Amino acid sequence: MTDLFDIRGWKAIVTGGTRGLGHGMAEGLMEAGASVVIFGSNEHVAEVAAEFRARGFDCHGLKVDLAVRAEREAGFEEAVRLLGGLDILVNAAGIQRRHPAEQFPIEDWDDVIEVNLTAPFELSQMAAREFLKKDEPYGKIINIASMLSFFGGFTVPAYAASKGGVAQFSKGMANEFAGKGIHVNCLAPGYMDTDMNTALTDPANPRFKTITDRIPAHRWGTGNDMKGPVIFLASHASDYLDGAVIPVDGGYLVR
């Protein structure tokens, strides 16, 4: 049974791996024995990768602006070169902008859609092409959806649109790739205690209590809560799972 979850020696790219949920998932993959290249938006990515290496993990960090197509392509190619191949892609990077819907600046809409939807789609394309080159095509694409793949949210129409799109393009890719040895699935984190949610985790915000009261687990999630699910989707244990959107939410959706 343990062989089903064995990813020792596998090669992974994790975008947004410098902090939050991306950091937790990258750490989990390395703890399970994978080699990982993390993408970050600034020079801090080198420090985070060095910290991982100091702990004995095989990790490289690349500064990649996911809003720029040329950087996405160059970063992906460099990551594959550093790893000597690719088995797993985790699209965890994302940005947030908050405004009332009637005032939402179109520039912010464009930024969110580019980073949260277009970049994961294009990186998934690149990963699929890499997986198809193998003598026996195989690979795992894990896209990070959201509770807002199911709900609409408040003051975050671009984020909701992007995460709805992530879930849908993942299902579409799964239809095309499941029979070719490439498995595309999503994890949908619930309400997580990360930098992106500082506006909500402030106890002075009345929504903090409303949200917390709805979570059957009675707490917000962390990057550690993403480790088991990402290892499951990255491993042979999920080889007959395609196009799924798996909530990791402490039971929020079923309340």
VEXBA-785319 format. One line per field, with one value per atom (N, C-alpha, C): atom name; residue in one letter; x, y, z; residue number from 1; chain. Coordinates in steps of 0.1 Angstrom, whole numbers, always signed. Example, Ala and Ser with C-alpha at 12.3 -4.5 7.8 and 13.67 -1.06 7.14 Angstrom:
REM VEXBA-785319
at: [N,CA,C,N,CA,C] $
aa: [A,A,A,S,S,S] $
u: [+132,+123,+132,+128,+137,+129] $
v: [-57,-45,-33,-22,-11,+0] $
w: [+78,+78,+78,+71,+71,+79] $
i: [1,1,1,2,2,2] $
ch: [A,A,A,A,A,A] $
***
This chain:
REM VEXBA-785319
at: [N,CA,C,N,CA,C,N,CA,C,N,CA,C,N,CA,C,N,CA,C,N,CA,C,N,CA,C,N,CA,C,N,CA,C,N,CA,C,N,CA,C,N,CA,C,N,CA,C,N,CA,C,N,CA,C,N,CA,C,N,CA,C,N,CA,C,N,CA,C,N,CA,C,N,CA,C,N,CA,C,N,CA,C,N,CA,C,N,CA,C,N,CA,C,N,CA,C,N,CA,C,N,CA,C,N,CA,C,N,CA,C,N,CA,C,N,CA,C,N,CA,C,N,CA,C,N,CA,C,N,CA,C,N,CA,C,N,CA,C,N,CA,C,N,CA,C,N,CA,C,N,CA,C,N,CA,C,N,CA,C,N,CA,C,N,CA,C,N,CA,C,N,CA,C,N,CA,C,N,CA,C,N,CA,C,N,CA,C,N,CA,C,N,CA,C,N,CA,C,N,CA,C,N,CA,C,N,CA,C,N,CA,C,N,CA,C,N,CA,C,N,CA,C,N,CA,C,N,CA,C,N,CA,C,N,CA,C,N,CA,C,N,CA,C,N,CA,C,N,CA,C,N,CA,C,N,CA,C,N,CA,C,N,CA,C,N,CA,C,N,CA,C,N,CA,C,N,CA,C,N,CA,C,N,CA,C,N,CA,C,N,CA,C,N,CA,C,N,CA,C,N,CA,C,N,CA,C,N,CA,C,N,CA,C,N,CA,C,N,CA,C,N,CA,C,N,CA,C,N,CA,C,N,CA,C,N,CA,C,N,CA,C,N,CA,C,N,CA,C,N,CA,C,N,CA,C,N,CA,C,N,CA,C,N,CA,C,N,CA,C,N,CA,C,N,CA,C,N,CA,C,N,CA,C,N,CA,C,N,CA,C,N,CA,C,N,CA,C,N,CA,C,N,CA,C,N,CA,C,N,CA,C,N,CA,C,N,CA,C,N,CA,C,N,CA,C,N,CA,C,N,CA,C,N,CA,C,N,CA,C,N,CA,C,N,CA,C,N,CA,C,N,CA,C,N,CA,C,N,CA,C,N,CA,C,N,CA,C,N,CA,C,N,CA,C,N,CA,C,N,CA,C,N,CA,C,N,CA,C,N,CA,C,N,CA,C,N,CA,C,N,CA,C,N,CA,C,N,CA,C,N,CA,C,N,CA,C,N,CA,C,N,CA,C,N,CA,C,N,CA,C,N,CA,C,N,CA,C,N,CA,C,N,CA,C,N,CA,C,N,CA,C,N,CA,C,N,CA,C,N,CA,C,N,CA,C,N,CA,C,N,CA,C,N,CA,C,N,CA,C,N,CA,C,N,CA,C,N,CA,C,N,CA,C,N,CA,C,N,CA,C,N,CA,C,N,CA,C,N,CA,C,N,CA,C,N,CA,C,N,CA,C,N,CA,C,N,CA,C,N,CA,C,N,CA,C,N,CA,C,N,CA,C,N,CA,C,N,CA,C,N,CA,C,N,CA,C,N,CA,C,N,CA,C,N,CA,C,N,CA,C,N,CA,C,N,CA,C,N,CA,C,N,CA,C,N,CA,C,N,CA,C,N,CA,C,N,CA,C,N,CA,C,N,CA,C,N,CA,C,N,CA,C,N,CA,C,N,CA,C,N,CA,C,N,CA,C,N,CA,C,N,CA,C,N,CA,C,N,CA,C,N,CA,C,N,CA,C,N,CA,C,N,CA,C,N,CA,C,N,CA,C,N,CA,C,N,CA,C,N,CA,C,N,CA,C,N,CA,C,N,CA,C,N,CA,C,N,CA,C,N,CA,C,N,CA,C,N,CA,C,N,CA,C,N,CA,C,N,CA,C,N,CA,C,N,CA,C,N,CA,C,N,CA,C,N,CA,C,N,CA,C,N,CA,C,N,CA,C,N,CA,C,N,CA,C,N,CA,C,N,CA,C,N,CA,C,N,CA,C,N,CA,C,N,CA,C,N,CA,C,N,CA,C,N,CA,C,N,CA,C,N,CA,C,N,CA,C,N,CA,C] $
aa: [M,M,M,T,T,T,D,D,D,L,L,L,F,F,F,D,D,D,I,I,I,R,R,R,G,G,G,W,W,W,K,K,K,A,A,A,I,I,I,V,V,V,T,T,T,G,G,G,G,G,G,T,T,T,R,R,R,G,G,G,L,L,L,G,G,G,H,H,H,G,G,G,M,M,M,A,A,A,E,E,E,G,G,G,L,L,L,M,M,M,E,E,E,A,A,A,G,G,G,A,A,A,S,S,S,V,V,V,V,V,V,I,I,I,F,F,F,G,G,G,S,S,S,N,N,N,E,E,E,H,H,H,V,V,V,A,A,A,E,E,E,V,V,V,A,A,A,A,A,A,E,E,E,F,F,F,R,R,R,A,A,A,R,R,R,G,G,G,F,F,F,D,D,D,C,C,C,H,H,H,G,G,G,L,L,L,K,K,K,V,V,V,D,D,D,L,L,L,A,A,A,V,V,V,R,R,R,A,A,A,E,E,E,R,R,R,E,E,E,A,A,A,G,G,G,F,F,F,E,E,E,E,E,E,A,A,A,V,V,V,R,R,R,L,L,L,L,L,L,G,G,G,G,G,G,L,L,L,D,D,D,I,I,I,L,L,L,V,V,V,N,N,N,A,A,A,A,A,A,G,G,G,I,I,I,Q,Q,Q,R,R,R,R,R,R,H,H,H,P,P,P,A,A,A,E,E,E,Q,Q,Q,F,F,F,P,P,P,I,I,I,E,E,E,D,D,D,W,W,W,D,D,D,D,D,D,V,V,V,I,I,I,E,E,E,V,V,V,N,N,N,L,L,L,T,T,T,A,A,A,P,P,P,F,F,F,E,E,E,L,L,L,S,S,S,Q,Q,Q,M,M,M,A,A,A,A,A,A,R,R,R,E,E,E,F,F,F,L,L,L,K,K,K,K,K,K,D,D,D,E,E,E,P,P,P,Y,Y,Y,G,G,G,K,K,K,I,I,I,I,I,I,N,N,N,I,I,I,A,A,A,S,S,S,M,M,M,L,L,L,S,S,S,F,F,F,F,F,F,G,G,G,G,G,G,F,F,F,T,T,T,V,V,V,P,P,P,A,A,A,Y,Y,Y,A,A,A,A,A,A,S,S,S,K,K,K,G,G,G,G,G,G,V,V,V,A,A,A,Q,Q,Q,F,F,F,S,S,S,K,K,K,G,G,G,M,M,M,A,A,A,N,N,N,E,E,E,F,F,F,A,A,A,G,G,G,K,K,K,G,G,G,I,I,I,H,H,H,V,V,V,N,N,N,C,C,C,L,L,L,A,A,A,P,P,P,G,G,G,Y,Y,Y,M,M,M,D,D,D,T,T,T,D,D,D,M,M,M,N,N,N,T,T,T,A,A,A,L,L,L,T,T,T,D,D,D,P,P,P,A,A,A,N,N,N,P,P,P,R,R,R,F,F,F,K,K,K,T,T,T,I,I,I,T,T,T,D,D,D,R,R,R,I,I,I,P,P,P,A,A,A,H,H,H,R,R,R,W,W,W,G,G,G,T,T,T,G,G,G,N,N,N,D,D,D,M,M,M,K,K,K,G,G,G,P,P,P,V,V,V,I,I,I,F,F,F,L,L,L,A,A,A,S,S,S,H,H,H,A,A,A,S,S,S,D,D,D,Y,Y,Y,L,L,L,D,D,D,G,G,G,A,A,A,V,V,V,I,I,I,P,P,P,V,V,V,D,D,D,G,G,G,G,G,G,Y,Y,Y,L,L,L,V,V,V,R,R,R] $
u: [+8,+0,+9,+19,+28,+34,+36,+41,+32,+19,+10,+13,+18,+20,+35,+43,+57,+61,+66,+70,+85,+92,+107,+114,+121,+128,+120,+107,+99,+103,+99,+104,+91,+91,+80,+83,+74,+74,+62,+64,+54,+54,+44,+44,+39,+43,+39,+44,+56,+61,+69,+69,+77,+69,+56,+48,+34,+27,+13,+11,+1,-3,+7,+13,+23,+35,+39,+51,+48,+36,+33,+32,+27,+27,+40,+49,+62,+70,+68,+75,+70,+57,+51,+57,+58,+63,+78,+86,+100,+101,+93,+93,+90,+82,+79,+90,+100,+111,+113,+104,+104,+115,+120,+128,+119,+121,+111,+118,+113,+116,+104,+107,+96,+98,+86,+86,+81,+88,+84,+85,+77,+77,+88,+96,+108,+120,+130,+143,+142,+132,+130,+130,+126,+125,+139,+150,+163,+165,+161,+163,+155,+142,+134,+139,+144,+150,+162,+170,+182,+179,+168,+163,+159,+152,+148,+161,+171,+183,+190,+190,+197,+191,+178,+171,+173,+181,+184,+175,+167,+158,+165,+160,+165,+155,+160,+151,+159,+153,+158,+147,+151,+141,+144,+133,+134,+124,+130,+122,+114,+101,+93,+81,+79,+67,+57,+47,+37,+28,+28,+20,+26,+38,+45,+47,+42,+42,+56,+65,+78,+85,+83,+89,+83,+70,+64,+71,+73,+79,+93,+101,+115,+117,+108,+109,+106,+96,+92,+104,+109,+121,+133,+136,+147,+144,+132,+129,+130,+126,+127,+142,+150,+164,+170,+167,+173,+169,+157,+152,+156,+159,+162,+150,+138,+126,+114,+103,+91,+81,+76,+65,+53,+54,+43,+44,+32,+31,+20,+23,+14,+12,+1,-2,-8,+1,-4,-4,+3,+4,-9,-12,-24,-23,-31,-32,-46,-48,-62,-63,-75,-78,-93,-95,-108,-114,-125,-133,-148,-157,-171,-172,-181,-182,-184,-192,-195,-183,-173,-161,-149,-150,-138,-130,-117,-110,-106,-108,-106,-91,-82,-68,-65,-72,-71,-77,-89,-94,-84,-78,-68,-57,-52,-40,-44,-56,-60,-62,-69,-72,-58,-49,-36,-29,-27,-19,-27,-40,-47,-53,-55,-62,-53,-49,-41,-28,-21,-8,-9,-18,-20,-24,-32,-36,-24,-16,-4,+6,+9,+18,+13,+0,-5,-3,-5,-2,+13,+22,+36,+39,+34,+36,+31,+19,+13,+22,+27,+36,+49,+54,+65,+62,+51,+47,+45,+40,+37,+50,+61,+74,+79,+75,+80,+77,+85,+83,+69,+66,+53,+47,+39,+34,+28,+32,+26,+30,+21,+23,+11,+13,+3,+2,-9,-11,-22,-17,-26,-28,-40,-43,-51,-48,-54,-66,-77,-90,-93,-106,-109,-124,-128,-142,-149,-142,-149,-149,-145,-149,-163,-169,-183,-191,-186,-194,-189,-196,-193,-184,-185,-177,-183,-175,-179,-167,-169,-159,-147,-148,-137,-142,-149,-154,-143,-132,-121,-116,-113,-108,-118,-131,-141,-141,-141,-140,-128,-117,-104,-105,-110,-110,-121,-132,-142,-136,-128,-121,-111,-104,-94,-100,-111,-118,-123,-128,-134,-124,-113,-103,-96,-95,-89,-98,-111,-120,-119,-118,-116,-104,-93,-80,-81,-87,-88,-95,-105,-112,-103,-93,-84,-72,-68,-55,-56,-68,-69,-65,-68,-65,-51,-43,-30,-20,-24,-15,-12,-20,-18,-31,-29,-40,-41,-52,-54,-65,-62,-72,-70,-79,-78,-80,-73,-76,-82,-93,-100,-99,-89,-87,-100,-103,-113,-107,-112,-107,-94,-84,-70,-64,-56,-50,-37,-38,-26,-26,-15,-14,-25,-30,-40,-53,-55,-68,-67,-57,-55,-67,-74,-86,-97,-97,-108,-104,-91,-87,-86,-88,-88,-101,-100,-111,-121,-116,-125,-135,-131,-140,-151,-164,-175,-176,-170,-170,-161,-151,-142,-150,-159,-167,-177,-183,-193,-187,-176,-169,-164,-158,-153,-164,-175,-187,-192,-190,-196,-186,-174,-164,-166,-170,-172,-159,-147,-134,-131,-139,-137,-124,-118,-105,-103,-95,-91,-79,-77,-67,-53,-43,-29,-23,-11,-3,-1,+0,+2,-10,-22,-34,-34,-26,-26,-16,-7,+3,-2,-11,-16,-24,-33,-40,-31,-21,-12,-4,+1,+8,-1,-13,-23,-24,-27,-29,-16,-4,+8,+13,+7,+12,+3,+8,+0,-13,-15,-27,-39,-37,-48,-49,-43,-42,-56,-66,-79,-88,-82,-89,-86,-96,-94,-105,-101,-111,-118,-113,-119,-115,-124,-122,-124,-114,-114,-114,-124,-124,-114,-106,-98,-102,-113,-120,-125,-121,-126,-141,-147,-161,-170,-164,-171,-182,-180,-189,-202,-200,-211,-219,-216,-223,-237] $
v: [-12,+0,+13,+12,+24,+28,+18,+21,+30,+29,+38,+52,+56,+70,+73,+64,+67,+76,+88,+97,+101,+92,+94,+95,+105,+107,+114,+116,+123,+138,+144,+158,+167,+178,+186,+201,+208,+223,+227,+237,+242,+258,+263,+278,+284,+296,+301,+294,+288,+279,+286,+300,+307,+309,+308,+311,+305,+305,+300,+286,+283,+270,+264,+272,+267,+262,+270,+266,+253,+251,+239,+227,+229,+217,+214,+224,+221,+213,+218,+211,+197,+195,+181,+172,+177,+169,+165,+175,+172,+163,+164,+155,+141,+139,+126,+121,+129,+124,+130,+139,+145,+156,+159,+170,+181,+194,+204,+217,+223,+237,+246,+256,+265,+278,+283,+296,+306,+318,+329,+342,+352,+365,+374,+371,+381,+373,+380,+374,+365,+367,+359,+344,+340,+326,+319,+326,+320,+317,+326,+323,+311,+311,+299,+286,+286,+274,+270,+280,+277,+271,+276,+271,+256,+253,+239,+230,+235,+227,+225,+235,+234,+223,+220,+209,+195,+195,+183,+180,+189,+187,+191,+185,+188,+199,+211,+222,+233,+238,+250,+261,+273,+284,+293,+296,+305,+317,+329,+341,+342,+341,+341,+350,+360,+368,+361,+354,+347,+355,+368,+377,+379,+375,+377,+364,+362,+350,+345,+354,+350,+344,+350,+345,+332,+330,+317,+306,+308,+298,+296,+307,+305,+298,+302,+296,+281,+277,+263,+255,+260,+253,+252,+262,+262,+252,+251,+242,+228,+225,+211,+207,+217,+215,+212,+220,+218,+204,+200,+187,+175,+178,+167,+159,+166,+160,+166,+160,+165,+154,+153,+143,+150,+161,+168,+183,+189,+203,+207,+216,+222,+237,+241,+255,+261,+266,+272,+287,+293,+308,+315,+326,+333,+347,+356,+370,+373,+384,+388,+403,+407,+421,+423,+432,+434,+448,+448,+461,+457,+466,+464,+461,+452,+448,+460,+470,+481,+490,+489,+498,+490,+477,+469,+474,+478,+483,+472,+475,+465,+461,+470,+466,+456,+456,+446,+433,+434,+422,+415,+423,+417,+410,+417,+411,+398,+397,+385,+374,+377,+366,+361,+370,+366,+356,+360,+352,+339,+341,+330,+320,+324,+315,+313,+323,+321,+314,+319,+312,+298,+293,+279,+271,+277,+270,+268,+278,+277,+268,+268,+259,+245,+243,+230,+224,+233,+229,+224,+233,+229,+216,+214,+202,+190,+191,+180,+177,+187,+184,+176,+180,+174,+159,+157,+143,+134,+140,+132,+128,+135,+131,+118,+113,+102,+89,+79,+66,+61,+62,+58,+71,+79,+92,+90,+99,+99,+112,+117,+129,+134,+142,+147,+163,+168,+183,+185,+193,+196,+211,+215,+229,+233,+245,+249,+258,+252,+259,+267,+267,+275,+272,+277,+277,+285,+295,+304,+298,+285,+277,+273,+273,+269,+281,+291,+302,+315,+326,+338,+348,+347,+356,+370,+378,+393,+401,+411,+420,+414,+402,+395,+388,+396,+389,+384,+390,+385,+372,+371,+359,+348,+351,+340,+335,+345,+341,+332,+336,+329,+315,+313,+300,+291,+297,+289,+284,+293,+289,+278,+279,+268,+255,+254,+241,+236,+245,+241,+237,+244,+240,+227,+225,+213,+201,+202,+192,+189,+200,+199,+192,+195,+189,+174,+171,+157,+149,+154,+147,+142,+151,+148,+140,+141,+135,+122,+120,+108,+95,+94,+82,+81,+92,+93,+93,+89,+88,+101,+111,+124,+127,+129,+131,+145,+152,+166,+167,+172,+174,+187,+191,+203,+200,+208,+209,+223,+223,+235,+238,+246,+250,+257,+255,+262,+275,+280,+292,+290,+295,+292,+305,+302,+313,+316,+324,+328,+343,+348,+362,+368,+359,+364,+367,+361,+363,+371,+380,+388,+397,+401,+410,+402,+389,+381,+375,+373,+367,+377,+389,+399,+397,+394,+391,+403,+415,+426,+426,+418,+417,+407,+411,+402,+390,+390,+378,+367,+371,+361,+351,+356,+347,+340,+346,+340,+328,+330,+319,+308,+312,+302,+293,+299,+292,+282,+284,+275,+263,+264,+253,+242,+230,+219,+216,+218,+215,+226,+237,+247,+255,+255,+262,+265,+275,+278,+268,+266,+256,+263,+255,+260,+252,+256,+249,+234,+231,+217,+208,+214,+207,+203,+209,+206,+195,+191,+181,+168,+162,+149,+149,+158,+158,+160,+168,+170,+158,+151,+139,+128,+127,+118,+120,+133,+136,+135,+136,+135,+121,+111,+98,+88,+76,+65,+62,+67,+64,+70,+80,+87,+85,+74,+72,+70,+68,+66,+78,+89,+101,+112,+117,+127,+137,+150,+160,+163,+158,+161,+174,+180,+192,+188,+186,+181,+192,+194,+204,+200,+209,+207,+219,+217,+228,+226,+215,+213,+211,+208,+205,+217,+228,+240,+239,+232,+230,+222,+213,+204,+209,+220,+226,+231] $
w: [+0,+0,+0,+8,+8,-5,-14,-27,-35,-33,-40,-38,-26,-23,-24,-29,-30,-41,-38,-49,-47,-40,-39,-52,-55,-67,-78,-76,-86,-86,-97,-100,-102,-94,-93,-95,-101,-101,-92,-83,-75,-76,-82,-83,-70,-67,-54,-42,-44,-33,-22,-22,-12,+1,+1,+12,+12,+23,+23,+19,+12,+8,-1,-11,-20,-12,-2,+6,+13,+19,+25,+16,+4,-5,-10,-13,-18,-7,+6,+17,+18,+17,+18,+7,-5,-16,-13,-8,-5,+7,+17,+28,+24,+13,+7,-2,-5,-13,-27,-30,-44,-44,-56,-59,-65,-60,-63,-68,-78,-81,-78,-69,-66,-74,-78,-84,-74,-74,-66,-74,-70,-77,-75,-65,-62,-57,-54,-50,-38,-30,-18,-21,-33,-36,-35,-37,-35,-21,-12,+3,+7,+3,+7,+2,-11,-16,-8,-4,+4,+17,+23,+36,+35,+24,+22,+20,+12,+10,+23,+32,+45,+53,+50,+58,+51,+40,+33,+22,+18,+6,-7,-18,-31,-37,-36,-40,-47,-58,-65,-65,-65,-65,-78,-85,-97,-95,-98,-98,-111,-111,-123,-121,-130,-129,-138,-131,-138,-147,-145,-153,-167,-169,-181,-189,-200,-207,-210,-214,-217,-205,-193,-181,-177,-179,-176,-184,-197,-206,-202,-200,-197,-183,-174,-161,-161,-169,-170,-176,-187,-194,-185,-177,-168,-156,-152,-141,-146,-158,-163,-165,-169,-171,-157,-147,-134,-128,-130,-125,-133,-146,-155,-159,-160,-163,-155,-156,-148,-147,-134,-131,-126,-119,-112,-114,-117,-117,-107,-98,-89,-91,-96,-99,-86,-77,-65,-64,-73,-72,-75,-68,-70,-64,-69,-64,-61,-53,-49,-51,-55,-55,-50,-41,-35,-38,-44,-47,-48,-45,-48,-63,-67,-81,-90,-87,-96,-97,-88,-89,-92,-96,-98,-110,-108,-119,-129,-142,-152,-152,-148,-147,-137,-125,-115,-120,-127,-133,-142,-151,-160,-153,-142,-135,-128,-122,-115,-125,-136,-146,-152,-155,-161,-151,-139,-129,-125,-122,-115,-125,-138,-148,-160,-166,-179,-176,-166,-162,-159,-150,-148,-160,-169,-181,-190,-192,-201,-195,-182,-175,-176,-175,-176,-190,-200,-214,-216,-210,-211,-204,-192,-185,-193,-199,-206,-218,-225,-236,-231,-219,-214,-210,-204,-201,-213,-223,-235,-243,-239,-246,-240,-229,-223,-231,-230,-237,-233,-220,-214,-208,-216,-211,-197,-188,-174,-168,-160,-152,-144,-134,-126,-126,-129,-129,-118,-108,-97,-96,-99,-99,-87,-82,-69,-72,-69,-71,-58,-54,-42,-38,-26,-23,-33,-39,-49,-62,-64,-76,-74,-62,-60,-56,-49,-45,-52,-50,-57,-48,-35,-27,-26,-19,-18,-22,-31,-35,-42,-47,-54,-67,-75,-87,-97,-97,-106,-101,-87,-81,-83,-81,-83,-97,-106,-121,-124,-118,-121,-116,-103,-97,-103,-107,-114,-127,-134,-146,-144,-133,-131,-129,-122,-121,-134,-143,-155,-166,-167,-177,-172,-159,-154,-158,-157,-161,-177,-184,-199,-202,-196,-199,-194,-183,-178,-189,-196,-206,-217,-220,-231,-227,-215,-211,-203,-197,-188,-195,-207,-215,-220,-217,-222,-210,-198,-187,-180,-183,-176,-168,-155,-146,-141,-144,-140,-130,-119,-108,-101,-92,-84,-69,-62,-47,-45,-37,-35,-20,-16,-2,+3,+16,+23,+28,+39,+45,+52,+47,+51,+58,+68,+75,+68,+58,+50,+48,+42,+39,+31,+22,+13,+20,+32,+39,+51,+52,+64,+66,+56,+57,+64,+62,+68,+82,+84,+97,+109,+106,+117,+125,+138,+146,+147,+143,+143,+131,+121,+110,+113,+112,+116,+108,+96,+88,+93,+101,+107,+116,+124,+133,+125,+115,+107,+100,+94,+86,+96,+107,+116,+122,+125,+131,+121,+108,+98,+96,+100,+97,+108,+104,+113,+121,+115,+121,+132,+132,+142,+141,+129,+128,+113,+110,+96,+93,+80,+76,+75,+73,+71,+59,+56,+46,+49,+62,+66,+62,+62,+58,+44,+36,+21,+18,+27,+24,+20,+28,+25,+11,+9,-3,-16,-15,-27,-29,-19,-21,-27,-22,-28,-43,-47,-61,-70,-63,-70,-72,-65,-65,-73,-74,-81,-74,-62,-54,-61,-69,-75,-91,-95,-110,-117,-109,-115,-111,-108,-104,-115,-121,-132,-132,-133,-133,-120,-109,-96,-91,-83,-75,-61,-53,-40,-29,-22,-11,+0,+5,+17,+26,+33,+39,+53,+60,+73,+74,+62,+62,+58,+55,+52,+42,+31,+20,+24,+34,+37,+49,+54,+66,+62] $
i: [1,1,1,2,2,2,3,3,3,4,4,4,5,5,5,6,6,6,7,7,7,8,8,8,9,9,9,10,10,10,11,11,11,12,12,12,13,13,13,14,14,14,15,15,15,16,16,16,17,17,17,18,18,18,19,19,19,20,20,20,21,21,21,22,22,22,23,23,23,24,24,24,25,25,25,26,26,26,27,27,27,28,28,28,29,29,29,30,30,30,31,31,31,32,32,32,33,33,33,34,34,34,35,35,35,36,36,36,37,37,37,38,38,38,39,39,39,40,40,40,41,41,41,42,42,42,43,43,43,44,44,44,45,45,45,46,46,46,47,47,47,48,48,48,49,49,49,50,50,50,51,51,51,52,52,52,53,53,53,54,54,54,55,55,55,56,56,56,57,57,57,58,58,58,59,59,59,60,60,60,61,61,61,62,62,62,63,63,63,64,64,64,65,65,65,66,66,66,67,67,67,68,68,68,69,69,69,70,70,70,71,71,71,72,72,72,73,73,73,74,74,74,75,75,75,76,76,76,77,77,77,78,78,78,79,79,79,80,80,80,81,81,81,82,82,82,83,83,83,84,84,84,85,85,85,86,86,86,87,87,87,88,88,88,89,89,89,90,90,90,91,91,91,92,92,92,93,93,93,94,94,94,95,95,95,96,96,96,97,97,97,98,98,98,99,99,99,100,100,100,101,101,101,102,102,102,103,103,103,104,104,104,105,105,105,106,106,106,107,107,107,108,108,108,109,109,109,110,110,110,111,111,111,112,112,112,113,113,113,114,114,114,115,115,115,116,116,116,117,117,117,118,118,118,119,119,119,120,120,120,121,121,121,122,122,122,123,123,123,124,124,124,125,125,125,126,126,126,127,127,127,128,128,128,129,129,129,130,130,130,131,131,131,132,132,132,133,133,133,134,134,134,135,135,135,136,136,136,137,137,137,138,138,138,139,139,139,140,140,140,141,141,141,142,142,142,143,143,143,144,144,144,145,145,145,146,146,146,147,147,147,148,148,148,149,149,149,150,150,150,151,151,151,152,152,152,153,153,153,154,154,154,155,155,155,156,156,156,157,157,157,158,158,158,159,159,159,160,160,160,161,161,161,162,162,162,163,163,163,164,164,164,165,165,165,166,166,166,167,167,167,168,168,168,169,169,169,170,170,170,171,171,171,172,172,172,173,173,173,174,174,174,175,175,175,176,176,176,177,177,177,178,178,178,179,179,179,180,180,180,181,181,181,182,182,182,183,183,183,184,184,184,185,185,185,186,186,186,187,187,187,188,188,188,189,189,189,190,190,190,191,191,191,192,192,192,193,193,193,194,194,194,195,195,195,196,196,196,197,197,197,198,198,198,199,199,199,200,200,200,201,201,201,202,202,202,203,203,203,204,204,204,205,205,205,206,206,206,207,207,207,208,208,208,209,209,209,210,210,210,211,211,211,212,212,212,213,213,213,214,214,214,215,215,215,216,216,216,217,217,217,218,218,218,219,219,219,220,220,220,221,221,221,222,222,222,223,223,223,224,224,224,225,225,225,226,226,226,227,227,227,228,228,228,229,229,229,230,230,230,231,231,231,232,232,232,233,233,233,234,234,234,235,235,235,236,236,236,237,237,237,238,238,238,239,239,239,240,240,240,241,241,241,242,242,242,243,243,243,244,244,244,245,245,245,246,246,246,247,247,247,248,248,248,249,249,249,250,250,250,251,251,251,252,252,252,253,253,253,254,254,254,255,255,255] $
ch: [A,A,A,A,A,A,A,A,A,A,A,A,A,A,A,A,A,A,A,A,A,A,A,A,A,A,A,A,A,A,A,A,A,A,A,A,A,A,A,A,A,A,A,A,A,A,A,A,A,A,A,A,A,A,A,A,A,A,A,A,A,A,A,A,A,A,A,A,A,A,A,A,A,A,A,A,A,A,A,A,A,A,A,A,A,A,A,A,A,A,A,A,A,A,A,A,A,A,A,A,A,A,A,A,A,A,A,A,A,A,A,A,A,A,A,A,A,A,A,A,A,A,A,A,A,A,A,A,A,A,A,A,A,A,A,A,A,A,A,A,A,A,A,A,A,A,A,A,A,A,A,A,A,A,A,A,A,A,A,A,A,A,A,A,A,A,A,A,A,A,A,A,A,A,A,A,A,A,A,A,A,A,A,A,A,A,A,A,A,A,A,A,A,A,A,A,A,A,A,A,A,A,A,A,A,A,A,A,A,A,A,A,A,A,A,A,A,A,A,A,A,A,A,A,A,A,A,A,A,A,A,A,A,A,A,A,A,A,A,A,A,A,A,A,A,A,A,A,A,A,A,A,A,A,A,A,A,A,A,A,A,A,A,A,A,A,A,A,A,A,A,A,A,A,A,A,A,A,A,A,A,A,A,A,A,A,A,A,A,A,A,A,A,A,A,A,A,A,A,A,A,A,A,A,A,A,A,A,A,A,A,A,A,A,A,A,A,A,A,A,A,A,A,A,A,A,A,A,A,A,A,A,A,A,A,A,A,A,A,A,A,A,A,A,A,A,A,A,A,A,A,A,A,A,A,A,A,A,A,A,A,A,A,A,A,A,A,A,A,A,A,A,A,A,A,A,A,A,A,A,A,A,A,A,A,A,A,A,A,A,A,A,A,A,A,A,A,A,A,A,A,A,A,A,A,A,A,A,A,A,A,A,A,A,A,A,A,A,A,A,A,A,A,A,A,A,A,A,A,A,A,A,A,A,A,A,A,A,A,A,A,A,A,A,A,A,A,A,A,A,A,A,A,A,A,A,A,A,A,A,A,A,A,A,A,A,A,A,A,A,A,A,A,A,A,A,A,A,A,A,A,A,A,A,A,A,A,A,A,A,A,A,A,A,A,A,A,A,A,A,A,A,A,A,A,A,A,A,A,A,A,A,A,A,A,A,A,A,A,A,A,A,A,A,A,A,A,A,A,A,A,A,A,A,A,A,A,A,A,A,A,A,A,A,A,A,A,A,A,A,A,A,A,A,A,A,A,A,A,A,A,A,A,A,A,A,A,A,A,A,A,A,A,A,A,A,A,A,A,A,A,A,A,A,A,A,A,A,A,A,A,A,A,A,A,A,A,A,A,A,A,A,A,A,A,A,A,A,A,A,A,A,A,A,A,A,A,A,A,A,A,A,A,A,A,A,A,A,A,A,A,A,A,A,A,A,A,A,A,A,A,A,A,A,A,A,A,A,A,A,A,A,A,A,A,A,A,A,A,A,A,A,A,A,A,A,A,A,A,A,A,A,A,A,A,A,A,A,A,A,A,A,A,A,A,A,A,A,A,A,A,A,A,A,A,A,A,A,A,A,A,A,A,A,A,A,A,A,A,A,A,A,A,A,A,A,A,A,A,A,A,A,A,A,A,A,A,A,A,A,A,A,A,A,A,A,A,A,A,A,A,A,A,A,A,A,A,A,A,A,A,A,A,A,A,A,A,A,A,A,A,A,A,A,A] $
***
